[in-house]
Amino acid sequence: MRAAQFRVGMDITLLTINTWKCDGDYYPRMEWLAAELKASGARIVLCQECFKTADGKVDTLSYISRELNMPGYFVPCRRKSRMFAGIDTDSFSGLGILTDLPVTSQMVIDLPSSPADGGRSAQLLTLDLGAGLSLMMANVHLTHLRNGEALRLMQLEKVLSCMAASAAPYRIIGGDFNAHPGSALIEVLKNKIKALECIQYFVDYIFVLPSLTAAGYTSFIHGKTILDRPDKTGLYPSDHFGVATTLVLDHIPD
């Protein structure tokens, strides 16, 4: 469906999932993950820990993109040697967004880091919703360090600063925040930024930021946990469950 066909009441399902690099039973996991993503009907998929070998022969986001027949936008992050199929493998643990909506701009932000956990970035895409409106999506994977709350706050602040400079009236941030409900970072989002939590599970969230238009916020419904069931062999798609919500684009003019 093309952006020009958008109308009042159009719904768009979006989700986020940490794909767990190359860990676990990688190839069967990817098959199950792709099948479940296809069944979700999502038109925007935020992915973290997207495994890609340095030679490009194994590539999580490209595989899912082909299976869903949906364009993928990849950001290489955190390059290092990882154990894959019993072999030390030069690889990335990157970010990726899959969407069939028109992309009008892309941005990669290098985030503050520490020697213990460097190489983190954030991924921003602006999507054309038609009728002169647009949506900025931020895909994040903040530091996992147990004592990294101050660093996570700095990383979040840099992402929000870049998003604030966008003219897109609708803005959403999602991904793996490595922060639990009630933490300082989540309280900043809710109480200082006035973001609305669409859905959360463990450390994965989707937040709607205040709109730059008089509409206030993008409407959303049906927040739920997904990718939370095993296949017939007991295999789960990842060590994370996904979270999803449906945006209701009910402020688009005729």
C-alpha positions as CSV (number, residue, x, y, z in Angstrom):
1,M,0.0,0.0,0.0
2,R,1.4,3.4,-1.0
3,A,1.6,6.4,1.3
4,A,-0.8,8.3,-1.0
5,Q,-3.6,5.8,0.0
6,F,-3.4,6.8,3.7
7,R,-6.7,8.1,5.1
8,V,-8.4,9.0,8.4
9,G,-8.4,5.9,10.6
10,M,-5.5,4.1,8.9
11,D,-3.8,1.7,11.4
12,I,-0.1,0.8,11.3
13,T,1.3,-2.0,13.5
14,L,4.9,-1.5,14.7
15,L,7.1,-3.7,16.9
16,T,10.5,-4.0,18.4
17,I,12.6,-7.1,19.0
18,N,16.1,-7.8,20.2
19,T,17.3,-10.5,17.8
20,W,20.0,-11.9,20.1
21,K,23.0,-11.7,17.7
22,C,24.2,-15.2,16.7
23,D,23.4,-16.9,20.0
24,G,21.3,-20.0,20.5
25,D,20.3,-22.2,17.5
26,Y,20.7,-19.4,15.0
27,Y,19.4,-20.7,11.7
28,P,16.2,-22.4,13.1
29,R,15.7,-19.3,15.3
30,M,15.8,-17.0,12.3
31,E,13.3,-19.1,10.4
32,W,10.9,-19.0,13.4
33,L,11.5,-15.3,13.9
34,A,10.8,-14.5,10.3
35,A,7.6,-16.6,10.3
36,E,6.3,-14.9,13.4
37,L,7.2,-11.4,12.1
38,K,5.3,-12.1,8.9
39,A,2.3,-13.3,10.9
40,S,2.3,-10.1,12.9
41,G,1.4,-7.9,10.0
42,A,3.8,-5.2,11.3
43,R,4.7,-2.5,8.8
44,I,7.5,-1.1,11.0
45,V,9.9,-3.5,12.7
46,L,12.7,-2.2,15.0
47,C,15.5,-4.7,15.5
48,Q,18.5,-4.7,17.8
49,E,21.5,-7.0,18.0
50,C,21.3,-7.7,14.3
51,F,24.1,-10.2,13.6
52,K,26.1,-9.7,10.4
53,T,29.5,-11.3,9.6
54,A,32.1,-8.9,8.4
55,D,32.2,-10.7,5.0
56,G,28.4,-10.3,4.7
57,K,27.8,-14.0,4.2
58,V,25.5,-14.2,7.3
59,D,23.1,-11.3,7.8
60,T,20.1,-11.3,10.1
61,L,18.4,-8.2,8.8
62,S,18.9,-9.1,5.1
63,Y,17.4,-12.5,5.7
64,I,14.4,-11.2,7.5
65,S,14.0,-8.5,4.8
66,R,13.9,-11.1,2.1
67,E,11.4,-13.3,4.0
68,L,9.1,-10.4,4.7
69,N,9.6,-8.8,1.3
70,M,10.1,-5.6,3.2
71,P,13.0,-3.1,2.7
72,G,15.6,-3.2,5.5
73,Y,17.9,-0.3,6.8
74,F,20.9,-1.5,8.7
75,V,23.4,0.2,10.9
76,P,26.6,-1.7,11.7
77,C,27.6,-1.4,15.4
78,R,29.9,-3.0,17.9
79,R,32.3,-4.9,15.6
80,K,34.2,-7.7,17.3
81,S,34.9,-11.4,17.2
82,R,32.0,-13.6,18.2
83,M,31.6,-17.4,18.5
84,F,29.4,-18.5,15.6
85,A,29.0,-22.2,14.6
86,G,32.0,-23.0,16.8
87,I,34.3,-20.5,15.0
88,D,35.6,-17.1,16.1
89,T,33.9,-14.8,13.6
90,D,34.5,-11.1,12.9
91,S,31.0,-9.6,13.1
92,F,28.7,-6.8,13.9
93,S,25.8,-6.5,16.4
94,G,23.9,-3.8,14.6
95,L,20.6,-2.0,14.5
96,G,18.0,-2.4,11.8
97,I,14.6,-1.1,10.8
98,L,12.3,-2.9,8.4
99,T,9.4,-1.0,6.8
100,D,7.4,-0.8,3.6
101,L,6.6,2.9,4.1
102,P,8.5,5.5,2.1
103,V,11.7,6.7,3.9
104,T,12.5,10.3,3.4
105,S,15.6,10.6,5.6
106,Q,18.0,8.5,7.5
107,M,20.3,9.4,10.4
108,V,22.8,7.5,12.5
109,I,23.9,9.0,15.8
110,D,27.1,7.9,17.6
111,L,26.2,7.7,21.3
112,P,28.3,8.5,24.3
113,S,30.2,5.4,25.4
114,S,32.6,3.9,27.9
115,P,35.7,1.7,27.5
116,A,33.7,-1.2,28.9
117,D,30.9,-0.8,26.3
118,G,31.7,1.3,23.2
119,G,30.4,1.4,19.7
120,R,26.8,2.1,20.4
121,S,24.7,4.1,17.9
122,A,21.0,5.1,17.5
123,Q,19.1,4.8,14.2
124,L,16.6,7.5,13.1
125,L,14.3,7.1,10.1
126,T,11.7,9.6,8.9
127,L,8.7,8.0,7.2
128,D,6.3,9.6,4.8
129,L,2.7,9.1,5.9
130,G,1.1,11.0,3.1
131,A,-1.0,14.2,3.2
132,G,2.1,16.1,4.1
133,L,2.7,14.3,7.4
134,S,5.7,12.3,8.5
135,L,6.8,10.1,11.4
136,M,10.3,10.0,12.9
137,M,11.3,6.6,14.3
138,A,14.2,6.2,16.7
139,N,15.6,2.7,17.2
140,V,17.9,2.4,20.2
141,H,19.9,-0.2,22.1
142,L,21.3,1.6,25.2
143,T,24.3,0.3,27.2
144,H,23.8,-2.9,29.2
145,L,26.3,-2.0,31.9
146,R,24.8,-2.6,35.4
147,N,26.3,0.6,36.7
148,G,25.5,2.5,33.5
149,E,22.4,4.5,34.5
150,A,24.2,7.8,34.0
151,L,25.6,6.7,30.6
152,R,22.1,5.5,29.5
153,L,20.7,8.9,30.4
154,M,23.4,10.6,28.3
155,Q,22.7,8.3,25.4
156,L,18.9,9.0,25.7
157,E,19.4,12.7,25.9
158,K,21.5,12.7,22.7
159,V,18.8,10.8,20.8
160,L,16.0,13.0,22.1
161,S,18.0,16.2,21.2
162,C,18.4,15.0,17.6
163,M,14.7,14.0,17.4
164,A,13.7,17.5,18.7
165,A,15.4,19.1,15.7
166,S,13.1,17.2,13.3
167,A,10.1,18.8,11.7
168,A,8.2,15.5,11.7
169,P,5.0,16.0,13.7
170,Y,4.9,12.4,15.0
171,R,7.9,10.9,16.8
172,I,8.3,7.5,18.4
173,I,11.3,5.9,20.1
174,G,11.6,2.2,20.7
175,G,14.0,-0.6,21.3
176,D,16.1,-2.2,24.1
177,F,16.6,0.5,26.8
178,N,18.3,-1.9,29.2
179,A,16.3,-0.1,31.9
180,H,13.5,-1.4,34.1
181,P,10.2,0.3,34.9
182,G,10.7,2.8,37.7
183,S,14.4,3.5,36.8
184,A,15.7,7.0,36.5
185,L,15.8,6.8,32.7
186,I,12.2,5.6,32.3
187,E,11.0,8.3,34.8
188,V,12.8,11.0,32.7
189,L,10.9,9.8,29.6
190,K,7.5,9.7,31.4
191,N,7.7,12.7,33.7
192,K,10.2,15.2,32.1
193,I,9.7,14.4,28.4
194,K,6.0,13.5,28.9
195,A,6.4,10.5,26.6
196,L,3.5,8.0,26.6
197,E,4.4,4.3,27.1
198,C,2.7,2.3,24.4
199,I,3.9,-1.1,25.7
200,Q,6.8,-2.5,27.7
201,Y,8.2,-5.9,28.6
202,F,11.3,-6.4,30.7
203,V,13.7,-3.8,29.2
204,D,12.0,-3.3,25.8
205,Y,9.7,-0.4,25.2
206,I,7.8,1.7,22.6
207,F,7.2,5.3,23.6
208,V,5.2,8.0,21.7
209,L,6.7,11.5,22.2
210,P,4.6,14.6,22.4
211,S,3.5,15.7,18.9
212,L,4.7,18.9,17.3
213,T,1.2,19.5,16.1
214,A,-1.9,20.6,18.0
215,A,-3.0,16.9,17.9
216,G,-1.0,16.2,21.0
217,Y,0.1,12.6,20.6
218,T,-0.1,9.9,17.9
219,S,-3.0,7.6,18.9
220,F,-2.1,4.0,19.7
221,I,-4.0,0.8,20.5
222,H,-3.5,-2.9,21.2
223,G,-0.2,-2.8,23.0
224,K,0.9,-6.4,23.5
225,T,3.8,-8.8,24.0
226,I,4.7,-10.9,20.9
227,L,7.3,-13.4,19.7
228,D,6.7,-15.0,23.1
229,R,5.9,-18.5,22.1
230,P,8.1,-21.4,21.1
231,D,7.9,-23.4,17.9
232,K,6.9,-27.1,18.0
233,T,10.4,-28.0,19.1
234,G,10.4,-25.6,22.0
235,L,12.6,-23.1,20.3
236,Y,12.0,-19.3,21.0
237,P,12.8,-16.7,18.4
238,S,15.1,-14.8,20.8
239,D,16.1,-14.5,24.4
240,H,13.9,-11.4,24.4
241,F,10.1,-11.2,23.8
242,G,9.0,-8.5,21.4
243,V,6.5,-5.7,22.1
244,A,4.1,-4.2,19.6
245,T,1.5,-1.5,19.3
246,T,-0.8,-0.2,16.6
247,L,-0.7,3.5,15.6
248,V,-4.0,5.0,14.6
249,L,-3.4,7.8,12.1
250,D,-6.6,9.6,12.8
251,H,-5.3,13.1,12.5
252,I,-4.5,13.0,8.8
253,P,-6.6,15.5,6.9
254,D,-8.6,14.7,3.7
